[in-house]
Amino acid sequence: MKIRFTCIFILFAFVSYSQSKELDTTLYNYVLKSPRTHNFNRLADFLVKDSQNEKETVEKIYYWICQNIGYDYALSRKFKSSTEQLSVKNILKNKKTICSGYSNLFKSFCDYAKIECVIISGKSKQFGGKIAKHAWNAVNIHNKWYLIDNTWGAGYLTKGGNFERQLEMEYLFTNPNDFIIEHFPNDSTFQLLEKPITNNDFESSSFEILREKKFKDILD
């Protein structure tokens, strides 16, 4: 069974949602040839180079992080992480982090590419209704916001706490109606919904029934 992770707690997930975007093999294969370096500027130059548009750049950044940064289970168990532990320099050196580090690294690459990006703090909801603190990103491309979760896109933890890399495309440019099923931002603006839901909605048993129905529909 996969274990989906958050910043503070390690929680069980049952199944991933259907992919919201297909893998772009051309961009993916390009990213696989990235330089073997801890130097942020060299990596950022590589990811920005030859992109046809901002969406391609964001996609390459997503691929690179998912394929190179693992989830740090030991760090997630600490009560509080230091600024140094979550710094871009430290993440690139150790090749692992937690959700706040993933979102910080993603934003740093976007900032380098001059793509508007924010870090979103909130909470995530796992299969079965368990809730924990979490962080993810949104990017603004041509005046439209897109939701992205590199942490969940990178892979999962085994029951024993070992990270297994597995690229999950459903957390890149995710439809807000699907994203809200698992992610509730502190700032309701970043639900990106015409009619934002409330915290009570997110935590309600009736909303959990909708989540479970979605899982069932996918399994069927």
Phi and psi restraints in degrees (value plus and minus 20) as a CYANA .aco file:
   2 LYS   PHI     -92.9   -52.9
   2 LYS   PSI     129.5   169.5
   3 ILE   PHI    -137.3   -97.3
   3 ILE   PSI      96.0   136.0
   4 ARG   PHI    -105.1   -65.1
   4 ARG   PSI     118.3   158.3
   5 PHE   PHI    -132.1   -92.1
   5 PHE   PSI     135.8   175.8
   6 THR   PHI    -151.6  -111.6
   6 THR   PSI    -192.7  -152.7
   7 CYS   PHI     -87.0   -47.0
   7 CYS   PSI     -61.5   -21.5
   8 ILE   PHI    -127.0   -87.0
   8 ILE   PSI     -64.0   -24.0
   9 PHE   PHI    -136.4   -96.4
   9 PHE   PSI     134.0   174.0
  10 ILE   PHI    -127.1   -87.1
  10 ILE   PSI      98.7   138.7
  11 LEU   PHI    -143.9  -103.9
  11 LEU   PSI     136.9   176.9
  12 PHE   PHI    -105.1   -65.1
  12 PHE   PSI     118.7   158.7
  13 ALA   PHI    -142.3  -102.3
  13 ALA   PSI     132.8   172.8
  14 PHE   PHI    -118.1   -78.1
  14 PHE   PSI     -62.1   -22.1
  15 VAL   PHI    -180.9  -140.9
  15 VAL   PSI     132.9   172.9
  16 SER   PHI    -107.2   -67.2
  16 SER   PSI     133.8   173.8
  17 TYR   PHI     -92.8   -52.8
  17 TYR   PSI     141.2   181.2
  18 SER   PHI     -80.5   -40.5
  18 SER   PSI     129.1   169.1
  19 GLN   PHI     -85.5   -45.5
  19 GLN   PSI     114.9   154.9
  20 SER   PHI    -110.0   -70.0
  20 SER   PSI     -30.1     9.9
  21 LYS   PHI    -172.9  -132.9
  21 LYS   PSI     120.0   160.0
  22 GLU   PHI    -100.4   -60.4
  22 GLU   PSI     132.0   172.0
  23 LEU   PHI     -86.1   -46.1
  23 LEU   PSI     107.8   147.8
  24 ASP   PHI    -109.4   -69.4
  24 ASP   PSI      80.4   120.4
  25 THR   PHI     -84.8   -44.8
  25 THR   PSI     -51.2   -11.2
  26 THR   PHI     -84.7   -44.7
  26 THR   PSI     -68.3   -28.3
  27 LEU   PHI     -87.6   -47.6
  27 LEU   PSI     -60.2   -20.2
  28 TYR   PHI     -81.7   -41.7
  28 TYR   PSI     -66.1   -26.1
  29 ASN   PHI     -85.5   -45.5
  29 ASN   PSI     -53.4   -13.4
  30 TYR   PHI     -81.9   -41.9
  30 TYR   PSI     -65.7   -25.7
  31 VAL   PHI     -84.7   -44.7
  31 VAL   PSI     -53.0   -13.0
  32 LEU   PHI     -82.2   -42.2
  32 LEU   PSI     -39.0     1.0
  33 LYS   PHI    -116.5   -76.5
  33 LYS   PSI      -2.8    37.2
  34 SER   PHI     -81.9   -41.9
  34 SER   PSI     130.3   170.3
  35 PRO   PHI     -84.2   -44.2
  35 PRO   PSI     123.2   163.2
  36 ARG   PHI    -104.9   -64.9
  36 ARG   PSI      65.2   105.2
  37 THR   PHI    -168.2  -128.2
  37 THR   PSI     136.3   176.3
  38 HIS   PHI    -116.6   -76.6
  38 HIS   PSI     -19.1    20.9
  39 ASN   PHI     -98.4   -58.4
  39 ASN   PSI      95.8   135.8
  40 PHE   PHI     -80.7   -40.7
  40 PHE   PSI     -65.7   -25.7
  41 ASN   PHI     -82.2   -42.2
  41 ASN   PSI     -59.8   -19.8
  42 ARG   PHI     -83.7   -43.7
  42 ARG   PSI     -63.4   -23.4
  43 LEU   PHI     -86.5   -46.5
  43 LEU   PSI     -63.6   -23.6
  44 ALA   PHI     -83.3   -43.3
  44 ALA   PSI     -62.4   -22.4
  45 ASP   PHI     -77.2   -37.2
  45 ASP   PSI     -64.7   -24.7
  46 PHE   PHI     -83.0   -43.0
  46 PHE   PSI     -62.1   -22.1
  47 LEU   PHI     -93.6   -53.6
  47 LEU   PSI     -49.4    -9.4
  48 VAL   PHI    -103.4   -63.4
  48 VAL   PSI     -50.1   -10.1
  49 LYS   PHI     -78.6   -38.6
  49 LYS   PSI     116.3   156.3
  50 ASP   PHI      46.0    86.0
  50 ASP   PSI      -9.3    30.7
  51 SER   PHI     -91.0   -51.0
  51 SER   PSI     118.6   158.6
  52 GLN   PHI     -98.8   -58.8
  52 GLN   PSI     -44.8    -4.8
  53 ASN   PHI    -181.7  -141.7
  53 ASN   PSI     155.9   195.9
  54 GLU   PHI     -86.1   -46.1
  54 GLU   PSI     -54.0   -14.0
  55 LYS   PHI     -84.0   -44.0
  55 LYS   PSI     -59.2   -19.2
  56 GLU   PHI     -83.8   -43.8
  56 GLU   PSI     -61.3   -21.3
  57 THR   PHI     -80.9   -40.9
  57 THR   PSI     -66.4   -26.4
  58 VAL   PHI     -80.7   -40.7
  58 VAL   PSI     -61.4   -21.4
  59 GLU   PHI     -83.5   -43.5
  59 GLU   PSI     -61.7   -21.7
  60 LYS   PHI     -84.9   -44.9
  60 LYS   PSI     -60.2   -20.2
  61 ILE   PHI     -81.1   -41.1
  61 ILE   PSI     -64.9   -24.9
  62 TYR   PHI     -79.3   -39.3
  62 TYR   PSI     -68.9   -28.9
  63 TYR   PHI     -78.9   -38.9
  63 TYR   PSI     -65.9   -25.9
  64 TRP   PHI     -82.5   -42.5
  64 TRP   PSI     -67.4   -27.4
  65 ILE   PHI     -82.6   -42.6
  65 ILE   PSI     -65.3   -25.3
  66 CYS   PHI     -81.9   -41.9
  66 CYS   PSI     -54.1   -14.1
  67 GLN   PHI    -109.3   -69.3
  67 GLN   PSI     -29.6    10.4
  68 ASN   PHI    -145.6  -105.6
  68 ASN   PSI     -37.1     2.9
  69 ILE   PHI    -135.8   -95.8
  69 ILE   PSI     101.1   141.1
  70 GLY   PHI    -114.5   -74.5
  70 GLY   PSI     148.3   188.3
  71 TYR   PHI    -107.7   -67.7
  71 TYR   PSI     112.5   152.5
  72 ASP   PHI    -114.7   -74.7
  72 ASP   PSI      73.0   113.0
  73 TYR   PHI     -81.7   -41.7
  73 TYR   PSI     -62.5   -22.5
  74 ALA   PHI     -81.9   -41.9
  74 ALA   PSI     -62.9   -22.9
  75 LEU   PHI     -86.1   -46.1
  75 LEU   PSI     -54.4   -14.4
  76 SER   PHI     -85.7   -45.7
  76 SER   PSI     -42.4    -2.4
  77 ARG   PHI    -104.8   -64.8
  77 ARG   PSI     -29.1    10.9
  78 LYS   PHI     -97.2   -57.2
  78 LYS   PSI     126.7   166.7
  79 PHE   PHI     -83.4   -43.4
  79 PHE   PSI     -58.5   -18.5
  80 LYS   PHI    -166.7  -126.7
  80 LYS   PSI     117.6   157.6
  81 SER   PHI    -121.0   -81.0
  81 SER   PSI     122.4   162.4
  82 SER   PHI     -99.9   -59.9
  82 SER   PSI     140.7   180.7
  83 THR   PHI     -80.2   -40.2
  83 THR   PSI     -58.2   -18.2
  84 GLU   PHI     -84.8   -44.8
  84 GLU   PSI     -61.7   -21.7
  85 GLN   PHI     -82.2   -42.2
  85 GLN   PSI     -50.3   -10.3
  86 LEU   PHI    -119.7   -79.7
  86 LEU   PSI     -11.8    28.2
  87 SER   PHI     -93.1   -53.1
  87 SER   PSI     134.3   174.3
  88 VAL   PHI     -79.4   -39.4
  88 VAL   PSI     -63.0   -23.0
  89 LYS   PHI     -77.6   -37.6
  89 LYS   PSI     -65.3   -25.3
  90 ASN   PHI     -89.4   -49.4
  90 ASN   PSI     -59.8   -19.8
  91 ILE   PHI     -83.4   -43.4
  91 ILE   PSI     -65.2   -25.2
  92 LEU   PHI     -87.2   -47.2
  92 LEU   PSI     -51.5   -11.5
  93 LYS   PHI     -91.9   -51.9
  93 LYS   PSI     -65.5   -25.5
  94 ASN   PHI    -111.6   -71.6
  94 ASN   PSI     -35.1     4.9
  95 LYS   PHI      40.1    80.1
  95 LYS   PSI      11.8    51.8
  96 LYS   PHI    -179.7  -139.7
  96 LYS   PSI     136.6   176.6
  97 THR   PHI    -188.3  -148.3
  97 THR   PSI    -189.4  -149.4
  98 ILE   PHI    -138.3   -98.3
  98 ILE   PSI    -195.8  -155.8
  99 CYS   PHI     -78.1   -38.1
  99 CYS   PSI     -61.0   -21.0
 100 SER   PHI     -86.0   -46.0
 100 SER   PSI     -51.1   -11.1
 101 GLY   PHI     -92.6   -52.6
 101 GLY   PSI     -62.9   -22.9
 102 TYR   PHI     -75.7   -35.7
 102 TYR   PSI     -68.9   -28.9
 103 SER   PHI     -88.0   -48.0
 103 SER   PSI     -53.6   -13.6
 104 ASN   PHI     -86.9   -46.9
 104 ASN   PSI     -64.1   -24.1
 105 LEU   PHI     -85.1   -45.1
 105 LEU   PSI     -63.8   -23.8
 106 PHE   PHI     -79.6   -39.6
 106 PHE   PSI     -66.5   -26.5
 107 LYS   PHI     -83.3   -43.3
 107 LYS   PSI     -57.9   -17.9
 108 SER   PHI     -82.4   -42.4
 108 SER   PSI     -62.5   -22.5
 109 PHE   PHI     -84.7   -44.7
 109 PHE   PSI     -62.6   -22.6
 110 CYS   PHI     -83.7   -43.7
 110 CYS   PSI     -61.2   -21.2
 111 ASP   PHI     -79.6   -39.6
 111 ASP   PSI     -62.1   -22.1
 112 TYR   PHI     -80.8   -40.8
 112 TYR   PSI     -57.7   -17.7
 113 ALA   PHI    -104.2   -64.2
 113 ALA   PSI     -17.9    22.1
 114 LYS   PHI      40.0    80.0
 114 LYS   PSI      18.7    58.7
 115 ILE   PHI    -127.1   -87.1
 115 ILE   PSI     105.3   145.3
 116 GLU   PHI     -83.4   -43.4
 116 GLU   PSI     107.7   147.7
 117 CYS   PHI    -166.3  -126.3
 117 CYS   PSI     123.4   163.4
 118 VAL   PHI    -147.5  -107.5
 118 VAL   PSI     133.7   173.7
 119 ILE   PHI    -115.1   -75.1
 119 ILE   PSI     108.1   148.1
 120 ILE   PHI    -127.7   -87.7
 120 ILE   PSI     104.6   144.6
 121 SER   PHI    -120.6   -80.6
 121 SER   PSI     123.9   163.9
 122 GLY   PHI    -199.5  -159.5
 122 GLY   PSI    -161.2  -121.2
 123 LYS   PHI    -162.9  -122.9
 123 LYS   PSI     136.0   176.0
 124 SER   PHI    -136.1   -96.1
 124 SER   PSI     135.1   175.1
 125 LYS   PHI    -143.8  -103.8
 125 LYS   PSI     104.4   144.4
 126 GLN   PHI    -113.5   -73.5
 126 GLN   PSI     148.6   188.6
 127 PHE   PHI     -79.3   -39.3
 127 PHE   PSI     109.8   149.8
 128 GLY   PHI      80.5   120.5
 128 GLY   PSI     -27.0    13.0
 129 GLY   PHI      71.3   111.3
 129 GLY   PSI     -15.6    24.4
 130 LYS   PHI     -91.2   -51.2
 130 LYS   PSI     120.3   160.3
 131 ILE   PHI    -142.6  -102.6
 131 ILE   PSI     121.2   161.2
 132 ALA   PHI    -170.7  -130.7
 132 ALA   PSI     141.3   181.3
 133 LYS   PHI     -85.1   -45.1
 133 LYS   PSI     127.7   167.7
 134 HIS   PHI    -177.1  -137.1
 134 HIS   PSI     145.4   185.4
 135 ALA   PHI    -163.2  -123.2
 135 ALA   PSI     124.4   164.4
 136 TRP   PHI    -171.6  -131.6
 136 TRP   PSI    -185.7  -145.7
 137 ASN   PHI    -151.9  -111.9
 137 ASN   PSI     142.8   182.8
 138 ALA   PHI    -157.7  -117.7
 138 ALA   PSI     122.3   162.3
 139 VAL   PHI    -141.1  -101.1
 139 VAL   PSI     127.7   167.7
 140 ASN   PHI    -128.3   -88.3
 140 ASN   PSI      92.6   132.6
 141 ILE   PHI    -141.8  -101.8
 141 ILE   PSI      96.2   136.2
 142 HIS   PHI      33.1    73.1
 142 HIS   PSI      27.5    67.5
 143 ASN   PHI      45.6    85.6
 143 ASN   PSI       4.3    44.3
 144 LYS   PHI    -149.9  -109.9
 144 LYS   PSI     111.3   151.3
 145 TRP   PHI    -108.8   -68.8
 145 TRP   PSI     121.2   161.2
 146 TYR   PHI    -147.5  -107.5
 146 TYR   PSI     122.5   162.5
 147 LEU   PHI    -117.2   -77.2
 147 LEU   PSI     119.5   159.5
 148 ILE   PHI    -164.8  -124.8
 148 ILE   PSI     116.5   156.5
 149 ASP   PHI    -151.0  -111.0
 149 ASP   PSI      75.9   115.9
 150 ASN   PHI     -87.4   -47.4
 150 ASN   PSI     -51.4   -11.4
 151 THR   PHI     -80.1   -40.1
 151 THR   PSI     -71.9   -31.9
 152 TRP   PHI     -96.3   -56.3
 152 TRP   PSI     -40.8    -0.8
 153 GLY   PHI     -95.9   -55.9
 153 GLY   PSI     -40.2    -0.2
 154 ALA   PHI     -99.8   -59.8
 154 ALA   PSI     -48.1    -8.1
 155 GLY   PHI     133.7   173.7
 155 GLY   PSI    -169.0  -129.0
 156 TYR   PHI    -172.6  -132.6
 156 TYR   PSI     148.4   188.4
 157 LEU   PHI    -121.3   -81.3
 157 LEU   PSI     121.5   161.5
 158 THR   PHI     -95.5   -55.5
 158 THR   PSI     150.8   190.8
 159 LYS   PHI     -79.8   -39.8
 159 LYS   PSI     -46.7    -6.7
 160 GLY   PHI    -104.6   -64.6
 160 GLY   PSI     -20.6    19.4
 161 GLY   PHI      71.5   111.5
 161 GLY   PSI      -7.4    32.6
 162 ASN   PHI    -111.8   -71.8
 162 ASN   PSI     117.3   157.3
 163 PHE   PHI     -99.3   -59.3
 163 PHE   PSI     111.5   151.5
 164 GLU   PHI    -136.9   -96.9
 164 GLU   PSI      99.3   139.3
 165 ARG   PHI     -94.4   -54.4
 165 ARG   PSI     109.4   149.4
 166 GLN   PHI    -176.3  -136.3
 166 GLN   PSI      90.2   130.2
 167 LEU   PHI     -84.3   -44.3
 167 LEU   PSI     103.7   143.7
 168 GLU   PHI    -134.4   -94.4
 168 GLU   PSI      88.1   128.1
 169 MET   PHI     -95.6   -55.6
 169 MET   PSI     -37.5     2.5
 170 GLU   PHI     -88.9   -48.9
 170 GLU   PSI     -29.6    10.4
 171 TYR   PHI    -123.9   -83.9
 171 TYR   PSI      -1.9    38.1
 172 LEU   PHI    -134.3   -94.3
 172 LEU   PSI     101.2   141.2
 173 PHE   PHI      34.7    74.7
 173 PHE   PSI      26.2    66.2
 174 THR   PHI     -91.7   -51.7
 174 THR   PSI     120.0   160.0
 175 ASN   PHI     -79.0   -39.0
 175 ASN   PSI     106.2   146.2
 176 PRO   PHI     -75.4   -35.4
 176 PRO   PSI     -51.5   -11.5
 177 ASN   PHI     -86.6   -46.6
 177 ASN   PSI     -48.3    -8.3
 178 ASP   PHI    -105.1   -65.1
 178 ASP   PSI     -59.2   -19.2
 179 PHE   PHI     -82.1   -42.1
 179 PHE   PSI     -58.3   -18.3
 180 ILE   PHI     -86.0   -46.0
 180 ILE   PSI     -39.6     0.4
 181 ILE   PHI     -84.5   -44.5
 181 ILE   PSI     -49.9    -9.9
 182 GLU   PHI    -135.4   -95.4
 182 GLU   PSI     -38.7     1.3
 183 HIS   PHI    -146.1  -106.1
 183 HIS   PSI     108.9   148.9
 184 PHE   PHI    -144.4  -104.4
 184 PHE   PSI      88.3   128.3
 185 PRO   PHI     -97.8   -57.8
 185 PRO   PSI     130.2   170.2
 186 ASN   PHI     -83.3   -43.3
 186 ASN   PSI     -55.5   -15.5
 187 ASP   PHI    -115.9   -75.9
 187 ASP   PSI      91.4   131.4
 188 SER   PHI     -82.0   -42.0
 188 SER   PSI     -40.9    -0.9
 189 THR   PHI     -74.8   -34.8
 189 THR   PSI     -56.3   -16.3
 190 PHE   PHI    -109.8   -69.8
 190 PHE   PSI      -3.1    36.9
 191 GLN   PHI     -93.1   -53.1
 191 GLN   PSI     -46.1    -6.1
 192 LEU   PHI      37.4    77.4
 192 LEU   PSI      12.7    52.7
 193 LEU   PHI    -128.3   -88.3
 193 LEU   PSI     126.6   166.6
 194 GLU   PHI     -82.3   -42.3
 194 GLU   PSI     -58.1   -18.1
 195 LYS   PHI    -144.7  -104.7
 195 LYS   PSI      72.5   112.5
 196 PRO   PHI     -78.6   -38.6
 196 PRO   PSI     126.3   166.3
 197 ILE   PHI    -110.1   -70.1
 197 ILE   PSI     145.7   185.7
 198 THR   PHI    -116.9   -76.9
 198 THR   PSI     146.8   186.8
 199 ASN   PHI     -80.6   -40.6
 199 ASN   PSI     -58.1   -18.1
 200 ASN   PHI     -82.8   -42.8
 200 ASN   PSI     -58.1   -18.1
 201 ASP   PHI     -80.9   -40.9
 201 ASP   PSI     -68.1   -28.1
 202 PHE   PHI     -80.5   -40.5
 202 PHE   PSI     -58.0   -18.0
 203 GLU   PHI    -113.7   -73.7
 203 GLU   PSI     -21.7    18.3
 204 SER   PHI     -93.8   -53.8
 204 SER   PSI     135.2   175.2
 205 SER   PHI     -86.9   -46.9
 205 SER   PSI     -53.3   -13.3
 206 SER   PHI     -86.9   -46.9
 206 SER   PSI     -56.8   -16.8
 207 PHE   PHI     -89.0   -49.0
 207 PHE   PSI     -54.9   -14.9
 208 GLU   PHI     -85.0   -45.0
 208 GLU   PSI     -53.4   -13.4
 209 ILE   PHI     -83.0   -43.0
 209 ILE   PSI     -60.4   -20.4
 210 LEU   PHI     -83.0   -43.0
 210 LEU   PSI     -60.6   -20.6
 211 ARG   PHI     -81.5   -41.5
 211 ARG   PSI     -66.9   -26.9
 212 GLU   PHI     -84.8   -44.8
 212 GLU   PSI     -54.8   -14.8
 213 LYS   PHI     -84.9   -44.9
 213 LYS   PSI     -58.9   -18.9
 214 LYS   PHI     -84.0   -44.0
 214 LYS   PSI     -63.8   -23.8
 215 PHE   PHI     -78.7   -38.7
 215 PHE   PSI     -64.8   -24.8
 216 LYS   PHI     -83.2   -43.2
 216 LYS   PSI     -61.9   -21.9
 217 ASP   PHI     -80.5   -40.5
 217 ASP   PSI     -58.1   -18.1
 218 ILE   PHI     -88.9   -48.9
 218 ILE   PSI     -62.5   -22.5
 219 LEU   PHI     -85.5   -45.5
 219 LEU   PSI     -56.0   -16.0
